[in-house]
Amino acid sequence: MSHVYSEKQLDHYLAIMDRVAELWLQKFPERAAYSPGYWHLFMGLYKNRKQAITKGEAAEFLHAAQIKSPATRAKVIAGAIKLGYVSEHKSPVDKRANLVKMTPKLERKMQEYLAESLQAMSEALQRINKG
């Protein structure tokens, strides 16, 4: 069963989505970081922050951003490394594999972004539920 929302409630929703995008720009002001590729890469790295992942696994996060080219995926990851958000090192287990992880800089910014976004969404949902 689908709930019907008023135009006012839908407008509140659009406003919160704009606010979440604005928060991203505040945390990641670099022009390059405002792309779906970086968003998906950073979200994937944050979700997997407790474990080391291969560069290939990180590249898979970019599939959700419709980045299918291996060269373009590699370019996005290289850009994140250049910006100081991702570090790369050889796997101690398999010397052929390169592991990537978010830097402390990215982890801090992601925690701030997610906390501020969640706060903004919580406040907006309260307004939406009031009608």
KOLGU-4560 file (N, C-alpha, C; in nm, 3 decimals, padded with zeros to 5 digits):
<recs>
<n_xx: 00.084 n_yy: -00.117 n_zz: 00.000 ca_xx: 00.000 ca_yy: 00.000 ca_zz: 00.000 c_xx: 00.089 c_yy: 00.124 c_zz: 00.000 mol: A seq: 1 type: MET>
<n_xx: 00.062 n_yy: 00.213 n_zz: -00.089 ca_xx: 00.142 ca_yy: 00.333 ca_zz: -00.104 c_xx: 00.079 c_yy: 00.449 c_zz: -00.029 mol: A seq: 2 type: SER>
<n_xx: 00.162 n_yy: 00.525 n_zz: 00.039 ca_xx: 00.114 ca_yy: 00.643 ca_zz: 00.111 c_xx: 00.114 c_yy: 00.763 c_zz: 00.016 mol: A seq: 3 type: HIS>
<n_xx: 00.013 n_yy: 00.843 n_zz: 00.023 ca_xx: 00.005 ca_yy: 00.963 ca_zz: -00.061 c_xx: 00.052 c_yy: 01.081 c_zz: 00.022 mol: A seq: 4 type: VAL>
<n_xx: 00.151 n_yy: 01.152 n_zz: -00.030 ca_xx: 00.205 ca_yy: 01.268 ca_zz: 00.038 c_xx: 00.153 c_yy: 01.395 c_zz: -00.030 mol: A seq: 5 type: TYR>
<n_xx: 00.139 n_yy: 01.500 n_zz: 00.049 ca_xx: 00.094 ca_yy: 01.629 ca_zz: -00.004 c_xx: 00.208 c_yy: 01.694 c_zz: -00.083 mol: A seq: 6 type: SER>
<n_xx: 00.173 n_yy: 01.792 n_zz: -00.163 ca_xx: 00.276 ca_yy: 01.866 ca_zz: -00.238 c_xx: 00.372 c_yy: 01.934 c_zz: -00.142 mol: A seq: 7 type: GLU>
<n_xx: 00.320 n_yy: 01.983 n_zz: -00.032 ca_xx: 00.405 ca_yy: 02.048 ca_zz: 00.069 c_xx: 00.507 c_yy: 01.948 c_zz: 00.125 mol: A seq: 8 type: LYS>
<n_xx: 00.462 n_yy: 01.827 n_zz: 00.154 ca_xx: 00.553 ca_yy: 01.724 ca_zz: 00.205 c_xx: 00.658 c_yy: 01.687 c_zz: 00.100 mol: A seq: 9 type: GLN>
<n_xx: 00.618 n_yy: 01.676 n_zz: -00.025 ca_xx: 00.713 ca_yy: 01.646 ca_zz: -00.132 c_xx: 00.813 c_yy: 01.760 c_zz: -00.150 mol: A seq: 10 type: LEU>
<n_xx: 00.766 n_yy: 01.884 n_zz: -00.136 ca_xx: 00.856 ca_yy: 01.999 ca_zz: -00.143 c_xx: 00.958 c_yy: 01.996 c_zz: -00.029 mol: A seq: 11 type: ASP>
<n_xx: 00.914 n_yy: 01.953 n_zz: 00.090 ca_xx: 01.007 ca_yy: 01.938 ca_zz: 00.203 c_xx: 01.114 c_yy: 01.834 c_zz: 00.169 mol: A seq: 12 type: HIS>
<n_xx: 01.071 n_yy: 01.727 n_zz: 00.108 ca_xx: 01.164 ca_yy: 01.621 ca_zz: 00.069 c_xx: 01.269 c_yy: 01.675 c_zz: -00.030 mol: A seq: 13 type: TYR>
<n_xx: 01.224 n_yy: 01.747 n_zz: -00.131 ca_xx: 01.317 ca_yy: 01.804 ca_zz: -00.228 c_xx: 01.414 c_yy: 01.901 c_zz: -00.160 mol: A seq: 14 type: LEU>
<n_xx: 01.365 n_yy: 01.977 n_zz: -00.064 ca_xx: 01.452 ca_yy: 02.070 ca_zz: 00.008 c_xx: 01.559 c_yy: 01.995 c_zz: 00.086 mol: A seq: 15 type: ALA>
<n_xx: 01.523 n_yy: 01.884 n_zz: 00.147 ca_xx: 01.623 ca_yy: 01.809 ca_zz: 00.224 c_xx: 01.726 c_yy: 01.745 c_zz: 00.132 mol: A seq: 16 type: ILE>
<n_xx: 01.683 n_yy: 01.701 n_zz: 00.015 ca_xx: 01.779 ca_yy: 01.644 ca_zz: -00.079 c_xx: 01.878 c_yy: 01.751 c_zz: -00.125 mol: A seq: 17 type: MET>
<n_xx: 01.828 n_yy: 01.872 n_zz: -00.146 ca_xx: 01.917 ca_yy: 01.984 ca_zz: -00.180 c_xx: 02.014 c_yy: 02.011 c_zz: -00.065 mol: A seq: 18 type: ASP>
<n_xx: 01.965 n_yy: 02.004 n_zz: 00.058 ca_xx: 02.049 ca_yy: 02.029 ca_zz: 00.175 c_xx: 02.159 c_yy: 01.924 c_zz: 00.186 mol: A seq: 19 type: ARG>
<n_xx: 02.125 n_yy: 01.798 n_zz: 00.163 ca_xx: 02.224 ca_yy: 01.689 ca_zz: 00.170 c_xx: 02.331 c_yy: 01.710 c_zz: 00.063 mol: A seq: 20 type: VAL>
<n_xx: 02.290 n_yy: 01.750 n_zz: -00.057 ca_xx: 02.387 ca_yy: 01.778 ca_zz: -00.164 c_xx: 02.476 c_yy: 01.897 c_zz: -00.126 mol: A seq: 21 type: ALA>
<n_xx: 02.416 n_yy: 01.998 n_zz: -00.064 ca_xx: 02.492 ca_yy: 02.115 ca_zz: -00.020 c_xx: 02.595 c_yy: 02.075 c_zz: 00.087 mol: A seq: 22 type: GLU>
<n_xx: 02.555 n_yy: 01.987 n_zz: 00.178 ca_xx: 02.648 ca_yy: 01.940 ca_zz: 00.280 c_xx: 02.767 c_yy: 01.867 c_zz: 00.217 mol: A seq: 23 type: LEU>
<n_xx: 02.740 n_yy: 01.790 n_zz: 00.112 ca_xx: 02.849 ca_yy: 01.719 ca_zz: 00.042 c_xx: 02.949 c_yy: 01.821 c_zz: -00.014 mol: A seq: 24 type: TRP>
<n_xx: 02.898 n_yy: 01.925 n_zz: -00.077 ca_xx: 02.984 ca_yy: 02.028 ca_zz: -00.134 c_xx: 03.065 c_yy: 02.100 c_zz: -00.027 mol: A seq: 25 type: LEU>
<n_xx: 03.006 n_yy: 02.117 n_zz: 00.090 ca_xx: 03.079 ca_yy: 02.182 ca_zz: 00.199 c_xx: 03.193 c_yy: 02.094 c_zz: 00.249 mol: A seq: 26 type: GLN>
<n_xx: 03.169 n_yy: 01.965 n_zz: 00.259 ca_xx: 03.273 ca_yy: 01.873 ca_zz: 00.309 c_xx: 03.378 c_yy: 01.841 c_zz: 00.203 mol: A seq: 27 type: LYS>
<n_xx: 03.335 n_yy: 01.839 n_zz: 00.078 ca_xx: 03.424 ca_yy: 01.804 ca_zz: -00.032 c_xx: 03.419 c_yy: 01.915 c_zz: -00.137 mol: A seq: 28 type: PHE>
<n_xx: 03.484 n_yy: 02.028 n_zz: -00.109 ca_xx: 03.474 ca_yy: 02.143 ca_zz: -00.199 c_xx: 03.550 c_yy: 02.127 c_zz: -00.331 mol: A seq: 29 type: PRO>
<n_xx: 03.637 n_yy: 02.028 n_zz: -00.339 ca_xx: 03.710 ca_yy: 02.007 ca_zz: -00.463 c_xx: 03.613 c_yy: 01.980 c_zz: -00.576 mol: A seq: 30 type: GLU>
<n_xx: 03.630 n_yy: 02.047 n_zz: -00.684 ca_xx: 03.539 ca_yy: 02.035 ca_zz: -00.798 c_xx: 03.521 c_yy: 01.890 c_zz: -00.841 mol: A seq: 31 type: ARG>
<n_xx: 03.630 n_yy: 01.815 n_zz: -00.845 ca_xx: 03.625 ca_yy: 01.676 ca_zz: -00.890 c_xx: 03.541 c_yy: 01.588 c_zz: -00.798 mol: A seq: 32 type: ALA>
<n_xx: 03.541 n_yy: 01.618 n_zz: -00.667 ca_xx: 03.473 ca_yy: 01.532 ca_zz: -00.571 c_xx: 03.321 c_yy: 01.539 c_zz: -00.583 mol: A seq: 33 type: ALA>
<n_xx: 03.270 n_yy: 01.640 n_zz: -00.656 ca_xx: 03.127 ca_yy: 01.650 ca_zz: -00.673 c_xx: 03.085 c_yy: 01.575 c_zz: -00.799 mol: A seq: 34 type: TYR>
<n_xx: 03.095 n_yy: 01.444 n_zz: -00.789 ca_xx: 03.052 ca_yy: 01.358 ca_zz: -00.899 c_xx: 02.999 c_yy: 01.229 c_zz: -00.838 mol: A seq: 35 type: SER>
<n_xx: 02.910 n_yy: 01.162 n_zz: -00.908 ca_xx: 02.858 ca_yy: 01.036 ca_zz: -00.855 c_xx: 02.969 c_yy: 00.934 c_zz: -00.829 mol: A seq: 36 type: PRO>
<n_xx: 03.074 n_yy: 00.938 n_zz: -00.910 ca_xx: 03.183 ca_yy: 00.843 ca_zz: -00.891 c_xx: 03.247 c_yy: 00.855 c_zz: -00.754 mol: A seq: 37 type: GLY>
<n_xx: 03.282 n_yy: 00.976 n_zz: -00.716 ca_xx: 03.344 ca_yy: 00.996 ca_zz: -00.585 c_xx: 03.246 c_yy: 00.964 c_zz: -00.473 mol: A seq: 38 type: TYR>
<n_xx: 03.121 n_yy: 01.002 n_zz: -00.490 ca_xx: 03.021 ca_yy: 00.974 ca_zz: -00.387 c_xx: 03.013 c_yy: 00.823 c_zz: -00.362 mol: A seq: 39 type: TRP>
<n_xx: 03.000 n_yy: 00.745 n_zz: -00.470 ca_xx: 02.990 ca_yy: 00.599 ca_zz: -00.455 c_xx: 03.119 c_yy: 00.538 c_zz: -00.402 mol: A seq: 40 type: HIS>
<n_xx: 03.233 n_yy: 00.588 n_zz: -00.448 ca_xx: 03.361 ca_yy: 00.537 ca_zz: -00.399 c_xx: 03.375 c_yy: 00.564 c_zz: -00.249 mol: A seq: 41 type: LEU>
<n_xx: 03.351 n_yy: 00.687 n_zz: -00.207 ca_xx: 03.367 ca_yy: 00.723 ca_zz: -00.067 c_xx: 03.267 c_yy: 00.649 c_zz: 00.021 mol: A seq: 42 type: PHE>
<n_xx: 03.143 n_yy: 00.635 n_zz: -00.025 ca_xx: 03.043 ca_yy: 00.561 ca_zz: 00.053 c_xx: 03.084 c_yy: 00.414 c_zz: 00.066 mol: A seq: 43 type: MET>
<n_xx: 03.130 n_yy: 00.356 n_zz: -00.043 ca_xx: 03.173 ca_yy: 00.216 ca_zz: -00.039 c_xx: 03.291 c_yy: 00.195 c_zz: 00.053 mol: A seq: 44 type: GLY>
<n_xx: 03.387 n_yy: 00.286 n_zz: 00.048 ca_xx: 03.503 ca_yy: 00.274 ca_zz: 00.137 c_xx: 03.460 c_yy: 00.289 c_zz: 00.283 mol: A seq: 45 type: LEU>
<n_xx: 03.368 n_yy: 00.382 n_zz: 00.308 ca_xx: 03.324 ca_yy: 00.401 ca_zz: 00.446 c_xx: 03.248 c_yy: 00.278 c_zz: 00.496 mol: A seq: 46 type: TYR>
<n_xx: 03.163 n_yy: 00.222 n_zz: 00.412 ca_xx: 03.089 ca_yy: 00.101 ca_zz: 00.451 c_xx: 03.184 c_yy: -00.015 c_zz: 00.481 mol: A seq: 47 type: LYS>
<n_xx: 03.298 n_yy: -00.018 n_zz: 00.414 ca_xx: 03.396 ca_yy: -00.126 ca_zz: 00.431 c_xx: 03.516 c_yy: -00.083 c_zz: 00.513 mol: A seq: 48 type: ASN>
<n_xx: 03.499 n_yy: 00.015 n_zz: 00.600 ca_xx: 03.611 ca_yy: 00.075 ca_zz: 00.672 c_xx: 03.680 c_yy: -00.021 c_zz: 00.768 mol: A seq: 49 type: ARG>
<n_xx: 03.616 n_yy: -00.129 n_zz: 00.805 ca_xx: 03.673 ca_yy: -00.223 ca_zz: 00.901 c_xx: 03.764 c_yy: -00.327 c_zz: 00.836 mol: A seq: 50 type: LYS>
<n_xx: 03.771 n_yy: -00.326 n_zz: 00.703 ca_xx: 03.851 ca_yy: -00.428 ca_zz: 00.634 c_xx: 03.926 c_yy: -00.367 c_zz: 00.517 mol: A seq: 51 type: GLN>
<n_xx: 04.036 n_yy: -00.429 n_zz: 00.484 ca_xx: 04.112 ca_yy: -00.388 ca_zz: 00.366 c_xx: 04.040 c_yy: -00.442 c_zz: 00.242 mol: A seq: 52 type: ALA>
<n_xx: 04.036 n_yy: -00.362 n_zz: 00.139 ca_xx: 03.975 ca_yy: -00.409 ca_zz: 00.015 c_xx: 04.072 c_yy: -00.387 c_zz: -00.101 mol: A seq: 53 type: ILE>
<n_xx: 04.056 n_yy: -00.469 n_zz: -00.202 ca_xx: 04.145 ca_yy: -00.454 ca_zz: -00.318 c_xx: 04.101 c_yy: -00.334 c_zz: -00.401 mol: A seq: 54 type: THR>
<n_xx: 04.192 n_yy: -00.289 n_zz: -00.482 ca_xx: 04.162 ca_yy: -00.178 ca_zz: -00.572 c_xx: 04.047 c_yy: -00.217 c_zz: -00.667 mol: A seq: 55 type: LYS>
<n_xx: 04.045 n_yy: -00.344 n_zz: -00.708 ca_xx: 03.938 ca_yy: -00.394 ca_zz: -00.794 c_xx: 03.803 c_yy: -00.390 c_zz: -00.725 mol: A seq: 56 type: GLY>
<n_xx: 03.800 n_yy: -00.426 n_zz: -00.596 ca_xx: 03.675 ca_yy: -00.419 ca_zz: -00.520 c_xx: 03.628 c_yy: -00.274 c_zz: -00.508 mol: A seq: 57 type: GLU>
<n_xx: 03.720 n_yy: -00.183 n_zz: -00.485 ca_xx: 03.684 ca_yy: -00.041 ca_zz: -00.477 c_xx: 03.630 c_yy: 00.007 c_zz: -00.612 mol: A seq: 58 type: ALA>
<n_xx: 03.689 n_yy: -00.040 n_zz: -00.719 ca_xx: 03.641 ca_yy: -00.001 ca_zz: -00.852 c_xx: 03.498 c_yy: -00.046 c_zz: -00.875 mol: A seq: 59 type: ALA>
<n_xx: 03.459 n_yy: -00.157 n_zz: -00.813 ca_xx: 03.321 ca_yy: -00.206 ca_zz: -00.827 c_xx: 03.219 c_yy: -00.108 c_zz: -00.769 mol: A seq: 60 type: GLU>
<n_xx: 03.259 n_yy: -00.029 n_zz: -00.669 ca_xx: 03.167 ca_yy: 00.071 ca_zz: -00.613 c_xx: 03.123 c_yy: 00.170 c_zz: -00.721 mol: A seq: 61 type: PHE>
<n_xx: 03.206 n_yy: 00.189 n_zz: -00.820 ca_xx: 03.179 ca_yy: 00.287 ca_zz: -00.926 c_xx: 03.077 c_yy: 00.237 c_zz: -01.027 mol: A seq: 62 type: LEU>
<n_xx: 03.048 n_yy: 00.108 n_zz: -01.023 ca_xx: 02.946 ca_yy: 00.053 ca_zz: -01.113 c_xx: 02.811 c_yy: 00.120 c_zz: -01.087 mol: A seq: 63 type: HIS>
<n_xx: 02.781 n_yy: 00.148 n_zz: -00.959 ca_xx: 02.655 ca_yy: 00.213 ca_zz: -00.924 c_xx: 02.645 c_yy: 00.354 c_zz: -00.982 mol: A seq: 64 type: ALA>
<n_xx: 02.760 n_yy: 00.414 n_zz: -01.012 ca_xx: 02.764 ca_yy: 00.548 ca_zz: -01.073 c_xx: 02.764 c_yy: 00.538 c_zz: -01.225 mol: A seq: 65 type: ALA>
<n_xx: 02.738 n_yy: 00.419 n_zz: -01.276 ca_xx: 02.734 ca_yy: 00.393 ca_zz: -01.420 c_xx: 02.870 c_yy: 00.414 c_zz: -01.487 mol: A seq: 66 type: GLN>
<n_xx: 02.977 n_yy: 00.395 n_zz: -01.410 ca_xx: 03.112 ca_yy: 00.403 ca_zz: -01.466 c_xx: 03.155 c_yy: 00.260 c_zz: -01.496 mol: A seq: 67 type: ILE>
<n_xx: 03.153 n_yy: 00.226 n_zz: -01.623 ca_xx: 03.180 ca_yy: 00.089 ca_zz: -01.663 c_xx: 03.323 c_yy: 00.067 c_zz: -01.712 mol: A seq: 68 type: LYS>
<n_xx: 03.385 n_yy: 00.171 n_zz: -01.759 ca_xx: 03.519 ca_yy: 00.161 ca_zz: -01.814 c_xx: 03.624 c_yy: 00.140 c_zz: -01.704 mol: A seq: 69 type: SER>
<n_xx: 03.704 n_yy: 00.033 n_zz: -01.714 ca_xx: 03.810 ca_yy: 00.012 ca_zz: -01.616 c_xx: 03.908 c_yy: 00.130 c_zz: -01.609 mol: A seq: 70 type: PRO>
<n_xx: 03.934 n_yy: 00.192 n_zz: -01.722 ca_xx: 04.026 ca_yy: 00.306 ca_zz: -01.723 c_xx: 03.967 c_yy: 00.425 c_zz: -01.647 mol: A seq: 71 type: ALA>
<n_xx: 03.838 n_yy: 00.449 n_zz: -01.664 ca_xx: 03.773 ca_yy: 00.560 ca_zz: -01.594 c_xx: 03.764 c_yy: 00.530 c_zz: -01.445 mol: A seq: 72 type: THR>
<n_xx: 03.735 n_yy: 00.406 n_zz: -01.410 ca_xx: 03.731 ca_yy: 00.368 ca_zz: -01.268 c_xx: 03.868 c_yy: 00.391 c_zz: -01.204 mol: A seq: 73 type: ARG>
<n_xx: 03.973 n_yy: 00.349 n_zz: -01.274 ca_xx: 04.109 ca_yy: 00.368 ca_zz: -01.222 c_xx: 04.141 c_yy: 00.517 c_zz: -01.207 mol: A seq: 74 type: ALA>
<n_xx: 04.090 n_yy: 00.597 n_zz: -01.300 ca_xx: 04.114 ca_yy: 00.742 ca_zz: -01.296 c_xx: 04.046 c_yy: 00.805 c_zz: -01.173 mol: A seq: 75 type: LYS>
<n_xx: 03.925 n_yy: 00.761 n_zz: -01.141 ca_xx: 03.854 ca_yy: 00.813 ca_zz: -01.025 c_xx: 03.930 c_yy: 00.777 c_zz: -00.897 mol: A seq: 76 type: VAL>
<n_xx: 03.974 n_yy: 00.653 n_zz: -00.887 ca_xx: 04.049 ca_yy: 00.610 ca_zz: -00.768 c_xx: 04.181 c_yy: 00.685 c_zz: -00.759 mol: A seq: 77 type: ILE>
<n_xx: 04.250 n_yy: 00.702 n_zz: -00.871 ca_xx: 04.375 ca_yy: 00.779 ca_zz: -00.871 c_xx: 04.350 c_yy: 00.923 c_zz: -00.828 mol: A seq: 78 type: ALA>
<n_xx: 04.238 n_yy: 00.980 n_zz: -00.873 ca_xx: 04.203 ca_yy: 01.116 ca_zz: -00.832 c_xx: 04.179 c_yy: 01.126 c_zz: -00.682 mol: A seq: 79 type: GLY>
<n_xx: 04.114 n_yy: 01.025 n_zz: -00.625 ca_xx: 04.088 ca_yy: 01.024 ca_zz: -00.480 c_xx: 04.219 c_yy: 01.010 c_zz: -00.403 mol: A seq: 80 type: ALA>
<n_xx: 04.313 n_yy: 00.934 n_zz: -00.458 ca_xx: 04.445 ca_yy: 00.922 ca_zz: -00.396 c_xx: 04.517 c_yy: 01.056 c_zz: -00.401 mol: A seq: 81 type: ILE>
<n_xx: 04.511 n_yy: 01.121 n_zz: -00.517 ca_xx: 04.577 ca_yy: 01.250 ca_zz: -00.534 c_xx: 04.519 c_yy: 01.356 c_zz: -00.440 mol: A seq: 82 type: LYS>
<n_xx: 04.388 n_yy: 01.350 n_zz: -00.414 ca_xx: 04.322 ca_yy: 01.444 ca_zz: -00.323 c_xx: 04.350 c_yy: 01.413 c_zz: -00.175 mol: A seq: 83 type: LEU>
<n_xx: 04.414 n_yy: 01.300 n_zz: -00.150 ca_xx: 04.447 ca_yy: 01.263 ca_zz: -00.012 c_xx: 04.335 c_yy: 01.194 c_zz: 00.063 mol: A seq: 84 type: GLY>
<n_xx: 04.237 n_yy: 01.140 n_zz: -00.011 ca_xx: 04.125 ca_yy: 01.073 ca_zz: 00.053 c_xx: 04.140 c_yy: 00.921 c_zz: 00.058 mol: A seq: 85 type: TYR>
<n_xx: 04.224 n_yy: 00.868 n_zz: -00.027 ca_xx: 04.243 ca_yy: 00.723 ca_zz: -00.036 c_xx: 04.392 c_yy: 00.694 c_zz: -00.037 mol: A seq: 86 type: VAL>
<n_xx: 04.430 n_yy: 00.587 n_zz: 00.032 ca_xx: 04.569 ca_yy: 00.542 ca_zz: 00.028 c_xx: 04.573 c_yy: 00.404 c_zz: -00.036 mol: A seq: 87 type: SER>
<n_xx: 04.686 n_yy: 00.374 n_zz: -00.096 ca_xx: 04.704 ca_yy: 00.247 ca_zz: -00.166 c_xx: 04.833 c_yy: 00.183 c_zz: -00.119 mol: A seq: 88 type: GLU>
<n_xx: 04.830 n_yy: 00.052 n_zz: -00.100 ca_xx: 04.951 ca_yy: -00.021 ca_zz: -00.063 c_xx: 04.940 c_yy: -00.166 c_zz: -00.110 mol: A seq: 89 type: HIS>
<n_xx: 05.054 n_yy: -00.231 n_zz: -00.118 ca_xx: 05.058 ca_yy: -00.372 ca_zz: -00.160 c_xx: 05.001 c_yy: -00.461 c_zz: -00.050 mol: A seq: 90 type: LYS>
<n_xx: 04.933 n_yy: -00.563 n_zz: -00.091 ca_xx: 04.880 ca_yy: -00.661 ca_zz: 00.003 c_xx: 04.995 c_yy: -00.738 c_zz: 00.066 mol: A seq: 91 type: SER>
<n_xx: 04.995 n_yy: -00.754 n_zz: 00.198 ca_xx: 05.100 ca_yy: -00.835 ca_zz: 00.260 c_xx: 05.084 c_yy: -00.984 c_zz: 00.229 mol: A seq: 92 type: PRO>
<n_xx: 04.965 n_yy: -01.025 n_zz: 00.189 ca_xx: 04.935 ca_yy: -01.165 ca_zz: 00.160 c_xx: 04.963 c_yy: -01.199 c_zz: 00.014 mol: A seq: 93 type: VAL>
<n_xx: 04.915 n_yy: -01.113 n_zz: -00.076 ca_xx: 04.930 ca_yy: -01.136 ca_zz: -00.220 c_xx: 04.999 c_yy: -01.014 c_zz: -00.281 mol: A seq: 94 type: ASP>
<n_xx: 05.124 n_yy: -01.027 n_zz: -00.312 ca_xx: 05.204 ca_yy: -00.913 ca_zz: -00.361 c_xx: 05.153 c_yy: -00.859 c_zz: -00.495 mol: A seq: 95 type: LYS>
<n_xx: 05.068 n_yy: -00.934 n_zz: -00.563 ca_xx: 05.011 ca_yy: -00.886 ca_zz: -00.689 c_xx: 04.895 c_yy: -00.790 c_zz: -00.667 mol: A seq: 96 type: ARG>
<n_xx: 04.836 n_yy: -00.796 n_zz: -00.548 ca_xx: 04.716 ca_yy: -00.717 ca_zz: -00.520 c_xx: 04.751 c_yy: -00.584 c_zz: -00.454 mol: A seq: 97 type: ALA>
<n_xx: 04.682 n_yy: -00.481 n_zz: -00.498 ca_xx: 04.692 ca_yy: -00.350 ca_zz: -00.433 c_xx: 04.568 c_yy: -00.329 c_zz: -00.348 mol: A seq: 98 type: ASN>
<n_xx: 04.590 n_yy: -00.291 n_zz: -00.224 ca_xx: 04.481 ca_yy: -00.264 ca_zz: -00.132 c_xx: 04.460 c_yy: -00.113 c_zz: -00.120 mol: A seq: 99 type: LEU>
<n_xx: 04.336 n_yy: -00.074 n_zz: -00.103 ca_xx: 04.306 ca_yy: 00.067 ca_zz: -00.083 c_xx: 04.223 c_yy: 00.081 c_zz: 00.044 mol: A seq: 100 type: VAL>
<n_xx: 04.235 n_yy: 00.196 n_zz: 00.104 ca_xx: 04.152 ca_yy: 00.228 ca_zz: 00.219 c_xx: 04.139 c_yy: 00.380 c_zz: 00.228 mol: A seq: 101 type: LYS>
<n_xx: 04.038 n_yy: 00.422 n_zz: 00.299 ca_xx: 04.022 ca_yy: 00.565 ca_zz: 00.315 c_xx: 04.127 c_yy: 00.617 c_zz: 00.414 mol: A seq: 102 type: MET>
<n_xx: 04.168 n_yy: 00.738 n_zz: 00.392 ca_xx: 04.264 ca_yy: 00.800 ca_zz: 00.483 c_xx: 04.188 c_yy: 00.853 c_zz: 00.604 mol: A seq: 103 type: THR>
<n_xx: 04.259 n_yy: 00.883 n_zz: 00.713 ca_xx: 04.192 ca_yy: 00.945 ca_zz: 00.828 c_xx: 04.119 c_yy: 01.074 c_zz: 00.789 mol: A seq: 104 type: PRO>
<n_xx: 04.173 n_yy: 01.147 n_zz: 00.694 ca_xx: 04.109 ca_yy: 01.270 ca_zz: 00.644 c_xx: 03.970 c_yy: 01.238 c_zz: 00.587 mol: A seq: 105 type: LYS>
<n_xx: 03.961 n_yy: 01.135 n_zz: 00.503 ca_xx: 03.832 ca_yy: 01.098 ca_zz: 00.444 c_xx: 03.738 c_yy: 01.044 c_zz: 00.551 mol: A seq: 106 type: LEU>
<n_xx: 03.789 n_yy: 00.962 n_zz: 00.640 ca_xx: 03.703 ca_yy: 00.904 ca_zz: 00.744 c_xx: 03.640 c_yy: 01.015 c_zz: 00.829 mol: A seq: 107 type: GLU>
<n_xx: 03.720 n_yy: 01.114 n_zz: 00.866 ca_xx: 03.668 ca_yy: 01.227 ca_zz: 00.947 c_xx: 03.562 c_yy: 01.304 c_zz: 00.870 mol: A seq: 108 type: ARG>
<n_xx: 03.590 n_yy: 01.334 n_zz: 00.742 ca_xx: 03.494 ca_yy: 01.410 ca_zz: 00.661 c_xx: 03.366 c_yy: 01.330 c_zz: 00.639 mol: A seq: 109 type: LYS>
<n_xx: 03.378 n_yy: 01.200 n_zz: 00.618 ca_xx: 03.260 ca_yy: 01.117 ca_zz: 00.597 c_xx: 03.175 c_yy: 01.111 c_zz: 00.724 mol: A seq: 110 type: MET>
<n_xx: 03.239 n_yy: 01.097 n_zz: 00.840 ca_xx: 03.164 ca_yy: 01.094 ca_zz: 00.965 c_xx: 03.090 c_yy: 01.226 c_zz: 00.986 mol: A seq: 111 type: GLN>
<n_xx: 03.156 n_yy: 01.337 n_zz: 00.957 ca_xx: 03.092 ca_yy: 01.468 ca_zz: 00.970 c_xx: 02.976 c_yy: 01.481 c_zz: 00.871 mol: A seq: 112 type: GLU>
<n_xx: 03.002 n_yy: 01.444 n_zz: 00.746 ca_xx: 02.898 ca_yy: 01.453 ca_zz: 00.643 c_xx: 02.776 c_yy: 01.368 c_zz: 00.679 mol: A seq: 113 type: TYR>
<n_xx: 02.799 n_yy: 01.244 n_zz: 00.718 ca_xx: 02.689 ca_yy: 01.154 ca_zz: 00.749 c_xx: 02.611 c_yy: 01.202 c_zz: 00.871 mol: A seq: 114 type: LEU>
<n_xx: 02.681 n_yy: 01.250 n_zz: 00.974 ca_xx: 02.614 ca_yy: 01.299 ca_zz: 01.094 c_xx: 02.530 c_yy: 01.423 c_zz: 01.063 mol: A seq: 115 type: ALA>
<n_xx: 02.587 n_yy: 01.516 n_zz: 00.987 ca_xx: 02.514 ca_yy: 01.638 ca_zz: 00.953 c_xx: 02.396 c_yy: 01.607 c_zz: 00.861 mol: A seq: 116 type: GLU>
<n_xx: 02.414 n_yy: 01.514 n_zz: 00.768 ca_xx: 02.305 ca_yy: 01.475 ca_zz: 00.679 c_xx: 02.193 c_yy: 01.408 c_zz: 00.757 mol: A seq: 117 type: SER>
<n_xx: 02.229 n_yy: 01.320 n_zz: 00.849 ca_xx: 02.129 ca_yy: 01.251 ca_zz: 00.930 c_xx: 02.051 c_yy: 01.351 c_zz: 01.016 mol: A seq: 118 type: LEU>
<n_xx: 02.122 n_yy: 01.449 n_zz: 01.072 ca_xx: 02.055 ca_yy: 01.552 ca_zz: 01.152 c_xx: 01.958 c_yy: 01.632 c_zz: 01.065 mol: A seq: 119 type: GLN>
<n_xx: 02.002 n_yy: 01.672 n_zz: 00.947 ca_xx: 01.917 ca_yy: 01.749 ca_zz: 00.856 c_xx: 01.794 c_yy: 01.668 c_zz: 00.815 mol: A seq: 120 type: ALA>
<n_xx: 01.814 n_yy: 01.539 n_zz: 00.787 ca_xx: 01.702 ca_yy: 01.453 ca_zz: 00.748 c_xx: 01.604 c_yy: 01.435 c_zz: 00.862 mol: A seq: 121 type: MET>
<n_xx: 01.657 n_yy: 01.417 n_zz: 00.982 ca_xx: 01.572 ca_yy: 01.400 ca_zz: 01.099 c_xx: 01.484 c_yy: 01.523 c_zz: 01.121 mol: A seq: 122 type: SER>
<n_xx: 01.543 n_yy: 01.640 n_zz: 01.111 ca_xx: 01.467 ca_yy: 01.763 ca_zz: 01.128 c_xx: 01.362 c_yy: 01.778 c_zz: 01.017 mol: A seq: 123 type: GLU>
<n_xx: 01.400 n_yy: 01.745 n_zz: 00.895 ca_xx: 01.306 ca_yy: 01.756 ca_zz: 00.783 c_xx: 01.191 c_yy: 01.657 c_zz: 00.798 mol: A seq: 124 type: ALA>
<n_xx: 01.221 n_yy: 01.536 n_zz: 00.841 ca_xx: 01.114 ca_yy: 01.436 ca_zz: 00.859 c_xx: 01.014 c_yy: 01.480 c_zz: 00.964 mol: A seq: 125 type: LEU>
<n_xx: 01.063 n_yy: 01.546 n_zz: 01.066 ca_xx: 00.971 ca_yy: 01.597 ca_zz: 01.169 c_xx: 00.877 c_yy: 01.700 c_zz: 01.106 mol: A seq: 126 type: GLN>
<n_xx: 00.931 n_yy: 01.786 n_zz: 01.019 ca_xx: 00.847 ca_yy: 01.887 ca_zz: 00.952 c_xx: 00.749 c_yy: 01.819 c_zz: 00.857 mol: A seq: 127 type: ARG>
<n_xx: 00.796 n_yy: 01.719 n_zz: 00.784 ca_xx: 00.709 ca_yy: 01.648 ca_zz: 00.689 c_xx: 00.594 c_yy: 01.579 c_zz: 00.761 mol: A seq: 128 type: ILE>
<n_xx: 00.624 n_yy: 01.515 n_zz: 00.872 ca_xx: 00.521 ca_yy: 01.442 ca_zz: 00.946 c_xx: 00.418 c_yy: 01.534 c_zz: 01.009 mol: A seq: 129 type: ASN>
<n_xx: 00.455 n_yy: 01.660 n_zz: 01.028 ca_xx: 00.359 ca_yy: 01.757 ca_zz: 01.081 c_xx: 00.263 c_yy: 01.804 c_zz: 00.971 mol: A seq: 130 type: LYS>
<n_xx: 00.297 n_yy: 01.770 n_zz: 00.847 ca_xx: 00.206 ca_yy: 01.803 ca_zz: 00.737 c_xx: 00.257 c_yy: 01.915 c_zz: 00.658 mol: A seq: 131 type: GLY>
</recs>
